[in-house]
Amino acid sequence: SEEEEEEWEPKRKVASKRRLPKNPESKPKKAAAPRSTVIRKRTRKTAVKEDAPLMENEVKQEKYEEDFTFDEPPLKRIKSTTCPQGKPVKHPGSTKHQEELEMNWDIVQALSERTNIEPWVCANIICLFRDENTIPFIARYRKELVNNLEADALREVQQTLEELRTVAKKTHATIQKIKKEGKLSGALLTALLNCKTLDELDHVSAPYKTGSKGTKAQRAKQLGLEPAAISLIENPVELSLFSYIKPNVKGLTTIQEVEAGVQHILADMFFIFWVFCVSSVFAIYVCTQILAINRGENLKILTVKVNVPDGVKNEFCRWCVNERWRPKRYAKPELMNILHNSVEDSYKRLIYPLLCREFRSKLTSDAEKESIMMFGRNLRQLLLTSPVRGRTLMGVDPGYKHGCKLAIISPTSQILHTDVVYLHSGQGFREAEKIRRLLVHYNCSTVVIGNGTACRETEAYFADLIMKKYFAPLDVVYCIVSEAGASIYSVSPEASKEMPDLDPNLRSAVSIARRVQDPLAELVKIEPKHIGVGMYQHDVSQTLLKATLDSVVEECVSFVGVDINICSEILLRHIAGLNANRAKNIIEWREKNGPFISREQLKEVKGLGPKSFQQCAGFIRFNQEYIRTFCSNQQTKLAAEGHTLMAKADVQVTSEKWGKKKSKPAANVAVRPNPLDQTSIAEFLSSLWTFPCERRTGIHFKLDFHLLFFMTDFDKPDFKRSIVCLEDLSIGTVLTGKVENATLFGVFVDIGVGKSGLIPIRNITETKLSKAKKRRSLGLGPGERVEVKVLNIDIPRSRITLDLLRVL
């Protein structure tokens, strides 16, 4: 009964009356509503908030004065010129925020606790996401509202917000299902609405799932043993378990079965108390070993066990028997024995497995998130590699038996020639003449070699020819680039559409060359998880991984910007505010009407409404030289037909407001080019959304990304020619190499022996990094050239340990 459940609750104040679902049918009657049976997970934070609301400001002020805490990281407070002390800047709709599915907890406060970000920032972020603002747009144009949080932090908040909303959605679905079965009580409703995680929801709703036989405690209650369990605590003197024996009822035929039933009810009571009223606080240190351990366990190589200190069990059992559920009157020894056994059974059968699941689930979840964030950071640095413009390039996909595939591309990425040469089958001298003719014919002085099979031998081949000045009068240089994902892309539908008449093996050579010419435009064609800069990417949530990586790609493409008149449809898809359909419509408009003259013309594209325009306009560029060339060509063509050229000057289109129906632009209205359209500006967006603290004057030209320059020393070999395999290495050898991947435990470097060496994280110190790196972090990213020293070689396990000497 409700009164009996009330006795199980620890003595404390009830903060306020809990909200129920909006459906009026789900509201219990007033007479049956529990008076104080609010079962919720109590932590130190909620206790302070409920028991001493007047001290809330003092507690927060005390927290802000401390930079470090032992049990949790500090709040992410970022000082800026607009908010020097992290002062709240409210979004117009943040004060009236209300979730569709209400719970017994506030989503803003829950989000703040999960992410350690100030509540006012969380409230603003929720409203910004609700208004369909993208992360690149928020990070660049709504900095005041989010206290200058970077894109990674915004992405973390977005993921946590989705997790909380998923819990609310599943909770209300569970409530409706249990209610339909007629099993919903007031206490159960409150318990469900208090759930903040899916694990808590599973614990509460498990006994009520369709097809479930119910718990041992529920079956014991159905036999009528609940009054006996309550009597053992309330009035043990008058309790006689023999009166519950019923020879014809299964489960009540003997005194042992009656005692077992009472024990199960008491054990369940202790378990419920633990779930909702005991804060399970762990000092968790997430490391990459968690994912490795999980993989070993899944492969049946490892057996994993969580050891909980015996003191936890002993203290909980002592407190239950001697304090919380101590019989109010004298109890016989046999009854006290049942109570002791109940506590033991509750801990062993229910609480301990719960602790193990929660602990491992928390470790795995945090390790997955950190692994995915590391993947995102590596991907960002790779995508933002500085492009090599204005050069004709020869891409080389190395190989032995099937030869090395060649592709020569123009400075505008057009394919000029493709071929296959056999450099490593005794025909190297004859093939050298073919390569020389191609380089001279196309005036190509830069060779790009993929780092796959036969890379070391191919590099030595070209290095020897360059040293002998074989390609004179050309001053030929070369570089090595990662070819991860090139083979997968070469057989993809996108590659077939882009290069329909080209053999898939030759497409990979084209991709390798284009990765140097325009890394961002080429790498966005490849699924992010195939680029080769991840860590345990196959052991993490694939849904979360894809969402994070897609968001990073969108962020990079948006922040760099694209020329809307020459970029590909694939690249357009990743601009903030655009998708596959909108990108396709932009391409179709461009093919039908010619190049875009100004941003205003974007409003004419089908499916691109005011919100989409607001999100994408700041990340789109217009090359004025290309527009002038196009207009000049059109003028010559139209003059012969007696038409008047659309002057692109003297007449300027007035700003239109979108309505339900967008009117077509007048045919005789010309559009004036805006010189600022080829820059990164924010002023024109102020007319779309006026905000008090937004600067309405001045043009912002600052780019919020870090470029990676690793293509500078073309003439210097990346690897020593005398070292081509693991056996050629010796301890103390100094080498140059290129960072392939960065992880939480170290950095993997390609040193030209077919196996990457590891620089442990402890060997990466501030004094060894460049000045630019010192300002950012102690991390190295993919593509950076480094000088290292060999510390250890383990040939049987193919492991190389390196020390970082300096960043080149």
Residue pairs with C-beta under 8 A, 6 or more apart in sequence:
2 32
2 34
2 35
2 37
2 185
2 186
2 187
4 226
4 230
5 34
5 37
5 187
6 34
6 35
6 36
6 37
7 230
7 233
7 234
8 269
8 272
8 273
9 36
9 37
9 38
9 39
9 277
10 42
10 273
10 277
10 324
12 42
12 47
12 50
12 51
13 50
13 51
14 36
14 38
15 38
15 49
15 50
18 38
18 104
18 190
18 193
19 102
19 103
19 104
19 193
20 26
20 27
20 28
20 189
20 193
21 27
21 101
21 102
21 172
21 175
22 102
23 176
25 179
26 175
26 176
26 179
26 184
26 189
28 185
28 186
28 189
32 186
33 186
34 186
34 187
34 190
37 186
37 187
37 190
38 190
38 194
39 187
39 190
39 191
39 194
39 272
39 276
39 277
40 46
40 104
40 190
40 194
40 276
40 277
41 194
41 196
41 200
41 275
41 276
41 277
41 279
42 276
42 277
42 278
42 279
43 279
43 281
44 279
45 113
48 55
48 56
48 59
49 56
63 69
63 75
64 75
64 77
66 74
67 74
68 74
70 283
71 281
71 283
72 116
73 116
74 116
75 116
75 117
75 118
76 115
76 116
76 117
76 118
76 149
76 153
77 86
77 118
77 147
78 86
78 147
78 148
78 149
79 85
79 86
80 143
80 147
80 148
82 89
82 143
82 144
82 693
83 89
83 144
83 147
83 148
86 118
86 147
88 118
88 120
89 120
89 124
89 144
89 145
89 147
89 693
90 120
90 123
90 124
91 123
91 124
91 127
91 128
91 145
92 127
92 691
93 127
93 130
93 131
94 120
94 123
94 124
94 126
94 127
97 108
97 123
97 126
97 127
97 130
99 107
99 165
99 168
101 165
101 168
101 169
101 171
101 172
102 168
103 167
103 168
103 171
103 193
103 194
103 195
104 190
104 193
104 194
105 194
105 196
107 126
107 161
107 164
107 165
107 168
108 119
108 122
108 123
108 126
109 119
110 164
110 196
111 117
111 122
111 125
111 126
111 157
111 160
111 161
111 164
112 118
112 119
112 122
114 160
114 164
115 122
115 153
115 156
115 157
115 160
117 149
117 153
117 157
118 147
121 145
121 146
121 147
121 149
122 157
124 145
124 146
125 138
125 145
125 146
125 149
125 154
125 157
125 158
125 161
126 161
128 138
128 142
128 145
128 146
129 158
129 161
131 611
132 611
132 615
133 142
133 615
134 554
134 558
134 576
134 577
134 615
135 151
135 154
135 155
135 158
135 551
135 554
135 555
135 576
136 151
136 554
136 555
136 558
136 559
136 576
136 619
137 558
137 576
137 577
137 614
137 615
137 618
138 145
138 146
138 154
139 146
139 149
139 150
139 151
139 154
139 555
139 704
140 559
140 618
140 682
140 704
141 618
141 682
141 685
144 693
144 694
146 154
149 157
151 551
151 552
151 555
152 373
152 376
152 377
155 376
155 548
155 551
155 552
156 369
156 373
159 369
159 544
159 547
159 548
164 196
166 198
167 195
167 196
167 197
167 198
167 201
170 198
170 201
171 192
171 193
171 195
171 201
174 192
174 201
174 205
174 208
175 184
175 189
175 192
175 193
177 210
178 184
178 188
178 192
178 205
178 208
181 208
181 210
183 208
188 204
188 208
191 204
191 276
192 201
192 204
192 205
194 200
194 276
195 201
195 204
199 357
199 358
199 361
200 275
203 275
203 354
204 275
206 212
206 215
207 214
207 215
207 218
213 219
214 222
215 264
215 268
216 264
216 268
217 264
217 265
217 267
217 268
217 269
218 268
219 251
219 261
219 264
220 226
220 251
220 260
220 261
220 262
220 264
220 265
221 265
223 249
223 251
223 252
223 261
224 244
225 244
225 252
225 258
225 261
225 262
225 265
226 265
228 239
228 241
228 244
228 258
228 261
228 262
229 262
229 265
229 266
229 269
231 238
231 239
232 239
232 262
232 266
232 327
232 331
232 335
232 338
232 339
233 325
233 327
233 328
234 328
235 328
235 329
236 327
236 329
236 330
236 331
236 332
236 335
237 329
237 330
237 331
239 335
241 255
241 258
241 259
241 262
242 255
242 258
244 252
244 258
245 252
245 253
245 254
245 255
245 258
246 252
246 253
247 253
251 257
251 261
252 258
252 261
259 338
262 338
262 342
263 338
263 341
263 342
263 345
264 342
264 345
266 325
266 338
266 339
266 342
266 343
266 346
267 342
267 343
267 345
267 346
267 349
267 350
268 346
268 350
269 325
270 320
270 325
270 342
270 343
270 346
270 347
270 350
270 351
271 346
271 350
271 351
271 354
273 324
274 316
274 346
274 350
274 351
274 354
275 354
278 316
280 355
280 358
282 359
282 362
284 359
284 362
284 363
284 366
286 363
286 366
286 367
286 370
287 367
287 744
287 745
288 367
288 371
288 535
288 536
288 743
288 744
288 745
290 363
290 364
290 367
291 364
291 367
291 368
291 371
291 536
291 539
291 540
292 536
293 302
293 304
294 304
294 364
294 539
295 536
295 539
296 302
297 303
297 304
304 360
305 356
306 355
306 356
306 359
306 360
308 352
308 355
308 356
313 347
313 352
316 343
316 347
316 351
317 340
317 343
317 344
317 347
320 343
321 336
321 339
321 340
321 343
325 339
327 335
327 336
327 339
331 339
368 539
368 540
368 541
368 544
369 544
370 744
371 534
371 535
371 536
371 537
371 539
371 540
371 744
372 540
372 541
372 544
372 545
372 548
373 548
374 535
374 742
374 743
374 744
375 528
375 529
375 533
375 534
375 535
375 537
375 545
375 548
375 549
376 548
376 549
376 551
376 552
377 742
377 779
377 781
378 533
378 534
378 741
378 742
378 781
378 782
379 528
379 531
379 533
379 549
379 552
379 553
380 552
380 555
380 556
380 705
381 706
381 708
381 781
381 782
381 783
382 519
382 523
382 531
382 533
382 708
382 781
382 782
382 783
383 519
383 520
383 523
383 524
383 552
383 553
383 556
383 557
384 519
384 520
384 556
384 560
384 705
384 706
384 707
384 708
385 519
385 520
385 707
385 708
385 710
385 711
385 783
386 707
386 708
386 709
386 710
386 711
387 516
387 517
387 518
387 519
387 520
388 446
388 516
388 517
388 711
389 411
389 517
390 411
391 411
391 445
391 446
391 517
392 408
392 409
392 410
392 411
392 416
392 442
392 443
392 444
392 445
392 446
393 408
393 409
393 444
393 446
393 447
393 448
393 513
393 516
393 517
394 406
394 407
394 408
394 438
394 439
394 444
394 446
394 447
394 448
394 513
395 406
395 407
395 408
395 409
395 448
395 450
395 509
395 510
395 511
395 512
395 513
395 514
396 404
396 405
396 406
396 447
396 448
396 449
396 450
396 458
396 509
396 512
397 404
397 405
397 450
397 452
397 483
397 486
397 505
397 508
397 509
397 512
398 404
398 449
398 450
398 452
398 453
398 454
398 455
398 457
398 458
399 405
399 453
399 454
400 424
400 425
400 453
400 454
401 425
402 420
402 505
403 420
403 421
403 422
403 423
403 425
404 420
404 421
404 422
404 423
404 424
404 454
404 458
405 418
405 419
405 420
405 505
405 506
405 508
405 509
406 417
406 418
406 419
406 420
406 421
406 435
406 438
406 509
407 415
407 417
407 418
407 506
407 509
407 510
407 512
407 513
408 415
408 416
408 417
408 418
408 438
408 442
408 444
408 513
409 415
409 416
409 510
409 513
409 514
409 517
410 416
411 517
413 514
413 517
413 518
413 521
415 499
415 502
415 510
416 442
417 438
417 442
418 502
418 503
418 506
418 509
418 510
419 434
419 438
420 505
420 506
421 431
421 434
421 435
422 431
423 431
423 457
423 458
423 461
424 454
424 457
424 458
424 461
428 461
432 465
432 470
435 465
436 470
436 471
438 444
439 445
439 471
439 474
439 476
440 471
440 474
443 474
444 474
445 471
445 474
445 475
445 476
445 477
446 476
446 477
446 478
446 479
446 516
446 714
447 462
447 476
447 477
447 478
447 479
448 478
448 479
448 480
448 481
448 512
448 513
448 515
448 516
449 455
449 458
449 459
449 462
449 478
449 479
449 480
449 481
449 512
450 480
450 481
450 482
450 483
450 486
450 508
450 509
450 512
451 480
451 481
451 482
451 483
451 750
452 483
455 480
455 752
456 719
456 724
456 752
456 753
456 754
457 724
459 478
459 480
459 717
459 718
459 719
459 721
459 752
460 721
460 724
462 476
462 478
463 478
463 717
463 721
465 471
465 476
466 476
466 477
466 478
466 715
477 714
477 715
478 714
479 516
479 711
479 714
479 718
480 718
480 738
481 512
481 515
481 516
482 515
482 531
482 532
482 740
482 782
482 783
483 508
483 511
483 512
484 530
484 531
484 532
484 533
485 523
485 526
485 527
485 530
485 531
485 532
486 508
486 511
486 512
486 526
487 508
488 526
488 527
488 530
489 495
489 507
489 508
489 511
489 525
489 526
490 504
490 505
490 507
490 508
490 511
491 504
492 525
494 525
494 570
495 504
495 507
495 511
495 525
499 507
499 510
502 510
511 522
511 525
514 521
514 522
515 522
515 523
516 711
520 556
520 557
520 560
520 571
521 567
521 568
521 571
523 531
524 553
524 557
524 570
524 571
524 574
525 570
528 546
528 549
528 550
528 552
528 553
529 537
529 545
529 546
529 549
532 740
532 741
533 740
533 741
533 742
533 782
534 741
535 741
535 743
535 744
537 545
550 574
553 574
554 574
554 575
554 576
556 705
557 571
557 574
557 575
557 619
558 574
558 575
558 576
558 616
558 619
559 619
559 703
559 704
559 705
560 703
560 705
561 619
561 620
561 621
561 680
562 571
562 572
562 575
562 619
562 620
562 621
563 621
563 622
563 623
563 626
564 572
564 586
564 590
564 596
564 602
564 620
564 621
564 622
565 590
565 595
565 596
565 622
565 623
565 626
565 627
566 623
566 626
569 583
569 584
569 587
570 583
572 578
572 582
572 583
572 586
572 587
573 579
573 580
573 583
575 583
575 616
575 619
575 620
576 615
576 616
576 619
577 611
577 612
577 613
577 614
577 615
577 616
578 586
578 608
578 612
578 616
581 607
582 605
582 607
582 608
582 612
585 605
585 606
585 607
585 608
586 602
586 605
586 608
589 596
589 604
589 605
589 606
590 596
594 630
594 634
595 626
595 627
595 630
596 602
596 622
597 622
597 627
597 648
597 671
597 672
597 673
598 622
598 653
598 671
598 672
598 673
598 674
598 677
599 613
599 617
599 620
599 622
599 674
599 677
599 684
600 653
600 655
600 671
601 671
602 608
602 613
602 616
602 617
602 620
603 613
603 656
603 658
603 662
604 664
604 665
608 616
609 658
610 658
610 688
613 688
614 685
614 688
614 689
617 684
617 685
618 680
618 681
618 682
618 685
619 680
620 677
621 677
621 678
621 679
622 673
622 674
622 677
622 678
623 678
624 673
624 675
624 677
624 678
627 648
627 673
631 645
631 646
631 648
634 645
635 645
638 644
638 645
639 645
646 670
646 671
647 670
648 670
648 671
648 672
648 673
649 670
649 672
649 673
650 670
650 672
651 669
651 670
651 671
651 672
652 671
652 672
653 665
653 669
653 671
653 672
655 687
656 662
656 663
676 684
676 699
679 699
679 701
680 700
680 701
680 703
681 699
681 700
681 701
682 699
682 700
683 696
683 697
683 698
683 699
686 694
686 696
706 772
706 776
708 781
708 783
708 784
710 738
710 783
710 784
710 785
713 785
713 808
716 736
717 736
718 736
718 737
718 738
718 750
718 752
718 785
719 735
719 736
719 737
719 751
719 752
720 735
720 736
720 752
722 728
723 729
723 733
723 735
723 751
723 752
723 753
724 752
724 753
725 753
725 754
726 753
726 754
726 755
726 793
726 795
726 798
726 800
727 795
728 753
729 753
729 790
729 793
729 800
730 790
730 793
731 790
731 791
731 792
731 793
732 789
732 790
733 789
733 790
734 787
734 788
734 789
734 805
735 751
735 752
735 787
735 788
735 789
735 790
736 751
736 785
736 786
736 787
736 788
736 808
737 749
737 750
737 751
737 752
737 757
737 785
737 786
737 788
738 749
738 750
738 783
738 784
738 785
738 786
739 747
739 748
739 749
739 750
739 780
739 781
739 782
739 783
739 784
739 785
739 786
740 748
740 749
740 750
740 756
740 782
741 747
741 748
741 756
741 782
742 748
742 779
742 780
742 781
742 782
744 761
745 760
745 761
746 758
746 759
746 760
746 761
746 763
746 764
747 758
747 759
747 761
747 764
747 780
747 804
748 756
748 757
748 758
748 759
749 756
749 757
749 758
749 759
749 786
749 788
749 802
750 756
751 757
751 788
751 800
751 802
753 800
755 798
755 800
756 800
757 788
757 790
757 800
757 801
757 802
758 799
758 800
758 801
758 802
759 780
759 786
759 788
759 802
759 803
759 804
760 801
763 802
763 803
763 804
764 778
764 779
764 780
764 804
765 778
765 804
766 774
766 778
768 804
768 805
768 806
768 807
769 778
769 780
769 807
770 807
773 779
773 780
773 807
780 786
780 804
780 807
784 807
784 808
785 807
785 808
786 804
786 805
786 806
786 807
786 808
787 804
787 805
787 806
787 807
787 808
788 802
788 803
788 804
788 805
789 802
789 803
789 805
790 800
790 801
790 802
791 801
791 802
791 803
792 799
792 800
792 801
793 799
793 800
793 801
794 800
